């Protein structure tokens, strides 16, 4: 067993991420005869994206399981799946995500940067969106918070560990098309928000609920692209007007300066709330 958490995290990054890309490349070659992992150039079919994402990311969950059992000598469950006592944090995450997106969209509408032109509801796309974004939330939170942040916390101050894990989260999303300096900054702040509960509780449910709510409400309800990927199945049909730094452009709301300010505010609120809650719990137990 490797004792240093930072070293286990580094080995994971150096092995798991490239291996996942290689597996994805192999799947595309076998299925299509060419590398076709480019879902960010235009609107795509959500069912096709769902199948592609699930197949390609099954490998990284297996790798996390392998590392957790054989390198960390701990159970997969210890990543942070305890539900009892964390229900309130979970719903706080979900409604926090909805609040940011609601306020951000309201600002864009009032500022005449965003127009909702139509509303279409397709049951199959709606249900597919729920399934897709649940899986994405679990996969990314297991990797970035459950494994990487967990191990970094064993070697570093919790803020240093959180910043490193958020930076890795932002770097991986920067590979998406339509990314910009501002979108990378916003994804970094989002990584801080997603991990803020974990550094105090070592529990994943807050981040899973926030991540799901963010992607689902952003893509399947409001019709934004998500990190440069347009699943093309939103209930609301929208049109953008104005500078990309305001609207987010083809990257989605995550590329907007309004996202920057609202996520930063949410980070401050959550940091204060969770630190206060943990301090009160420790005091009551003494």
SVG drawing of the C-alpha trace seen along z (x, -y; Angstrom):
<svg xmlns="http://www.w3.org/2000/svg" viewBox="-44 -45 48 50">
<polyline fill="none" stroke="black" stroke-width="0.4" points="0.0,0.0 1.2,-3.5 1.0,-5.6 1.0,-9.1 -2.5,-10.2 -1.0,-12.7 1.0,-10.0 -2.0,-7.7 -3.9,-10.6 -1.0,-11.4 -0.7,-7.7 -4.4,-7.7 -4.3,-10.8 -1.3,-9.4 -2.8,-6.0 -6.6,-6.3 -7.2,-9.3 -5.0,-8.2 -6.3,-4.7 -9.9,-5.9 -9.0,-8.0 -7.4,-4.9 -10.4,-2.8 -12.7,-5.5 -10.5,-5.6 -10.6,-1.9 -14.4,-1.8 -14.8,-4.5 -12.4,-2.6 -14.2,0.7 -17.7,-0.8 -17.1,-3.5 -13.8,-2.8 -12.6,-6.2 -12.2,-8.3 -15.6,-10.0 -15.5,-11.4 -16.5,-15.0 -19.8,-15.9 -19.1,-19.6 -19.3,-20.9 -23.1,-21.1 -26.4,-19.8 -26.4,-16.0 -28.8,-13.2 -29.1,-12.7 -29.5,-9.0 -26.3,-8.6 -24.4,-10.7 -25.8,-8.6 -24.7,-5.4 -21.2,-6.8 -20.7,-8.3 -21.8,-5.2 -19.6,-2.8 -16.5,-5.0 -16.8,-5.9 -17.5,-2.5 -13.8,-1.9 -12.9,-4.8 -15.3,-3.6 -13.8,-0.2 -10.3,-1.8 -11.5,-3.8 -12.8,-0.5 -9.5,1.2 -7.4,-1.6 -9.7,-1.9 -9.5,1.9 -5.9,2.7 -4.0,-0.6 -6.0,-2.4 -7.0,0.9 -10.5,-0.6 -14.0,0.3 -15.6,-1.5 -18.4,-2.6 -15.8,-4.6 -15.6,-7.1 -18.5,-8.8 -21.9,-7.1 -23.4,-7.2 -26.9,-8.6 -28.0,-8.9 -27.4,-12.3 -26.6,-13.9 -30.1,-14.2 -30.3,-18.0 -26.9,-18.6 -28.1,-16.7 -31.2,-18.8 -29.2,-21.9 -26.9,-21.0 -29.8,-20.4 -31.7,-23.6 -28.4,-25.6 -27.7,-24.6 -31.2,-25.5 -31.0,-28.8 -27.8,-29.8 -29.2,-28.8 -32.6,-30.5 -31.0,-33.8 -28.4,-33.7 -31.1,-33.1 -33.2,-35.8 -30.3,-38.3 -29.7,-37.4 -33.4,-37.8 -33.7,-41.2 -30.5,-42.3 -31.9,-41.1 -29.1,-38.7 -31.4,-35.6 -34.7,-35.0 -36.9,-31.9 -38.5,-31.5 -40.5,-28.3 -41.1,-25.3 -41.2,-21.7 -41.6,-18.7 -40.5,-15.2 -41.0,-12.5 -38.3,-10.2 -35.7,-13.0 -36.7,-14.2 -36.3,-10.8 -33.1,-10.2 -31.8,-13.5 -32.6,-12.4 -30.7,-9.1 -27.8,-10.7 -27.2,-13.4 -27.5,-11.1 -24.8,-8.9 -22.6,-11.9 -23.0,-13.2 -22.0,-9.9 -19.1,-9.3 -17.5,-12.7 -18.1,-13.0 -16.7,-9.5 -13.5,-10.4 -12.8,-14.0 -14.2,-14.3 -14.6,-10.7 -11.1,-9.5 -8.9,-12.4 -10.0,-14.9 -10.3,-12.1 -6.7,-11.2 -5.4,-14.7 -7.0,-15.5 -4.8,-12.9 -1.7,-14.8 -2.6,-18.5 -4.6,-21.2 -8.2,-20.9 -8.2,-24.1 -5.0,-23.2 -6.5,-19.7 -9.8,-21.3 -7.9,-23.8 -5.9,-21.0 -8.9,-18.8 -10.9,-21.7 -8.0,-22.6 -7.9,-19.0 -11.7,-19.2 -11.3,-22.5 -8.3,-21.2 -10.3,-18.2 -13.3,-20.3 -11.0,-22.8 -10.5,-20.1 -14.2,-20.6 -14.8,-22.7 -15.8,-26.3 -13.9,-26.6 -12.4,-29.9 -10.3,-31.4 -13.6,-32.5 -15.2,-29.1 -12.2,-27.4 -12.3,-29.8 -16.0,-29.1 -15.4,-25.3 -12.7,-25.8 -15.0,-27.7 -17.7,-25.0 -15.1,-22.4 -14.6,-24.3 -18.3,-24.5 -18.7,-20.7 -16.0,-19.9 -16.8,-22.4 -19.1,-20.0 -16.7,-17.0 -13.7,-18.7 -15.9,-18.9 -18.0,-15.7 -16.1,-13.2 -19.6,-12.6 -20.5,-12.7 -24.3,-13.3 -24.1,-17.1 -21.9,-17.2 -23.9,-14.5 -27.2,-16.3 -25.6,-19.7 -23.9,-18.2 -27.1,-16.5 -29.3,-19.6 -26.8,-21.8 -26.5,-19.7 -30.2,-18.6 -31.7,-22.0 -29.2,-23.7 -29.5,-21.3 -32.8,-19.4 -34.9,-22.2 -33.4,-25.6 -31.8,-24.4 -28.2,-25.6 -25.2,-23.7 -23.4,-22.0 -19.7,-22.6 -19.7,-23.1 -21.9,-20.1 -25.4,-20.7 -27.6,-17.7 -30.3,-19.4 -33.2,-18.2 -34.0,-21.2 -37.7,-21.9 -37.0,-25.7 -35.8,-26.8 -33.6,-29.8 -31.8,-32.5 -28.8,-34.5 -27.9,-38.1 -24.8,-40.0 -21.2,-39.4 -20.1,-35.8 -18.6,-36.8 -22.2,-37.7 -24.2,-34.9 -21.6,-32.1 -22.0,-31.5 -21.7,-28.0 -20.1,-26.8 -23.3,-27.5 -24.1,-29.4 -20.8,-28.1 -19.0,-30.5 -20.8,-33.6 -19.4,-36.2 -22.7,-36.1 -21.9,-32.4 -18.6,-33.6 -20.2,-35.9 -23.1,-33.7 -20.9,-30.6 -18.4,-32.7 -21.3,-33.9 -22.6,-30.3 -19.1,-29.2 -18.9,-31.7 -22.4,-30.8 -21.8,-27.1 -18.3,-27.4 -19.8,-29.4 -22.8,-27.1 -20.9,-23.8 -18.1,-25.1 -20.6,-26.4 -22.5,-23.1 -19.5,-21.0 -18.2,-23.3 -21.6,-23.0 -21.6,-19.3 -18.1,-19.0 -19.1,-21.3 -22.2,-19.3 -20.3,-16.1 -17.7,-17.4"/>
</svg>
